[in-house]
Amino acid sequence: MPADPTTDPILVKRARLARIVSVCQRLGAVLFLYATVWFFIGLSQGYTSTIVTMVMVGLFGGSALLGPAIILGYAVKAADREDAGLSSGH
């Protein structure tokens, strides 16, 4: 019998982690877009130290969020697949 996702503490934590991962992936993508916009501003107007700083903030921030979020996202999906395999008798 499958566990109830609203009462099983592991499934509740996994669902919360999946929501956090989703937010971090979106925010990381936005930061990469931010860096891209600043890169093209610098390309068209010349790179000042401020523009380079904006690009670097976007790249570092996006990388810091996306790296762990991607890994944790795969972990959550693997755990879901494992639970589905166990509940179907495989």
Order of alpha helices (4+ residues) and beta strands (2+ residues): alpha-alpha
